[in-house]
Amino acid sequence: MPKKMPSLRHLLDDPEWNEEVWTDALDMAVLQTELTYRPKVREWSLEQVLAEDYLPS
């Protein structure tokens, strides 16, 4: 019998957690790439990113 996998959906629906993850990801991207540009807001919504047919442009 397969083990149950906990869902992360409750975290994805939490705006506070979501914002913290976004900020951390931006910080890491800047450190790793030495980019100086940081977007103020996300270009894509969470729903777009999680869609099966999602491909950023």
Backbone as numpy.savetxt, mean C-alpha at the origin, in Angstrom:
# Nx Ny Nz CAx CAy CAz Cx Cy Cz
-5.96 -31.59 6.24 -6.81 -30.40 6.24 -5.91 -29.16 6.24
-6.14 -28.23 5.32 -5.31 -27.02 5.26 -5.55 -26.12 6.47
-4.48 -25.45 6.87 -4.60 -24.50 7.98 -5.34 -23.26 7.51
-6.05 -22.65 8.44 -6.73 -21.40 8.12 -5.71 -20.28 8.04
-5.85 -19.44 7.05 -4.96 -18.30 6.89 -5.71 -17.06 7.40
-5.08 -16.31 8.28 -5.77 -15.10 8.76 -5.89 -14.07 7.64
-6.97 -13.35 7.65 -7.21 -12.34 6.62 -6.57 -11.02 7.04
-6.04 -10.31 6.06 -5.48 -8.98 6.29 -6.51 -7.90 5.93
-7.69 -8.32 5.53 -8.69 -7.36 5.07 -9.00 -6.30 6.13
-9.07 -6.68 7.40 -9.39 -5.70 8.43 -8.31 -4.62 8.51
-7.06 -4.97 8.22 -5.99 -3.96 8.20 -6.13 -3.06 6.99
-6.45 -3.63 5.86 -6.60 -2.83 4.64 -7.75 -1.84 4.77
-8.74 -2.17 5.56 -9.89 -1.29 5.75 -9.66 -0.25 6.84
-8.53 -0.32 7.53 -8.21 0.61 8.62 -7.43 1.81 8.06
-8.05 2.99 7.98 -7.39 4.15 7.37 -6.10 4.56 8.10
-6.08 4.42 9.40 -4.88 4.79 10.17 -3.70 3.87 9.83
-3.95 2.57 9.80 -2.91 1.60 9.45 -2.46 1.82 8.01
-3.44 2.05 7.15 -3.16 2.25 5.74 -2.25 3.46 5.52
-2.52 4.55 6.21 -1.70 5.76 6.08 -0.29 5.52 6.61
-0.18 4.79 7.70 1.13 4.48 8.28 1.98 3.64 7.32
1.36 2.66 6.71 2.06 1.80 5.75 2.49 2.62 4.54
1.63 3.50 4.05 1.96 4.36 2.90 3.17 5.23 3.23
3.16 5.84 4.40 4.26 6.71 4.82 5.57 5.93 4.94
5.49 4.75 5.56 6.68 3.91 5.69 7.22 3.50 4.33
6.34 3.14 3.41 6.76 2.73 2.07 7.43 3.88 1.33
6.89 5.08 1.46 7.52 6.24 0.83 8.90 6.49 1.41
9.02 6.41 2.72 10.32 6.62 3.37 11.35 5.61 2.87
10.95 4.35 2.77 11.88 3.32 2.29 12.26 3.54 0.83
11.28 3.92 0.01 11.56 4.18 -1.41 12.54 5.33 -1.57
12.39 6.38 -0.80 13.29 7.53 -0.88 14.70 7.12 -0.46
14.81 6.35 0.61 16.13 5.90 1.08 16.82 4.99 0.07
16.06 4.09 -0.52 16.65 3.11 -1.43 16.96 3.68 -2.81
16.22 4.69 -3.23 16.40 5.20 -4.58 17.03 6.59 -4.62
17.13 7.21 -3.48 17.66 8.58 -3.35 16.83 9.58 -4.15
15.56 9.29 -4.34 14.67 10.22 -5.01 14.35 11.38 -4.07
14.09 12.51 -4.63 13.73 13.66 -3.81 12.24 13.96 -3.89
11.57 13.45 -4.92 10.14 13.68 -5.09 9.35 12.70 -4.24
8.41 13.20 -3.46 7.50 12.38 -2.68 6.09 12.82 -2.96
5.25 11.93 -3.51 3.87 12.33 -3.78 3.13 12.64 -2.47
2.30 13.66 -2.52 1.52 14.05 -1.33 0.37 13.07 -1.08
-0.21 12.56 -2.15 -1.32 11.62 -2.05 -1.06 10.45 -3.00
-1.73 9.36 -2.75 -1.60 8.21 -3.64 -2.29 8.47 -4.96
-1.67 7.97 -5.99 -2.24 8.15 -7.32 -3.37 7.15 -7.57
-3.31 6.00 -6.93 -4.31 4.95 -7.12 -4.98 4.62 -5.81
-6.27 4.33 -5.87 -7.00 3.94 -4.67 -6.67 2.50 -4.31
-6.96 2.15 -3.08 -6.73 0.77 -2.62 -7.55 -0.21 -3.45
-8.76 0.17 -3.81 -9.62 -0.70 -4.61 -8.99 -0.97 -5.98
-8.38 0.07 -6.57 -7.72 -0.10 -7.87 -6.53 -1.04 -7.75
-5.73 -0.86 -6.73 -4.52 -1.68 -6.55 -4.88 -3.14 -6.31
-5.97 -3.39 -5.60 -6.36 -4.76 -5.27 -7.16 -5.43 -6.38
-7.55 -4.68 -7.41 -8.32 -5.26 -8.52 -7.45 -6.24 -9.31
-8.05 -7.31 -9.77 -7.31 -8.34 -10.50 -6.71 -7.80 -11.79
-7.34 -6.82 -12.40 -6.85 -6.29 -13.68 -6.02 -5.02 -13.50
-5.52 -4.77 -12.32 -4.74 -3.56 -12.03 -3.37 -3.58 -12.68
-3.08 -2.56 -13.45 -1.74 -2.34 -14.01 -1.47 -0.84 -13.97
-0.54 -0.38 -13.14 -0.27 1.05 -13.08 0.33 1.56 -14.39
0.09 2.81 -14.66 0.66 3.39 -15.89 1.90 4.18 -15.60
